[in-house]
């Protein structure tokens, strides 16, 4: 239960949720890309990514001065299902507004 609450709490912040949407494609993304796409400062993005990492949703890899993040491949299936449901719900809402 605690891990689910941590996960939902991490997703409740709009910038973190937007980062998860980008990272859920399965590829690695550097912080510089997330900063550019989401329009936040590097320090703020790093703090958000630390929350997502602590919640177990993402993992990181250092590449010289860059930090690259991706979806955690070892995320428990029930947590991945929750994230998928949240993202699918957001996509459905966007589709309805566009129609």
Order of alpha helices (4+ residues) and beta strands (2+ residues): alpha-alpha-beta-alpha-alpha-beta-beta-alpha
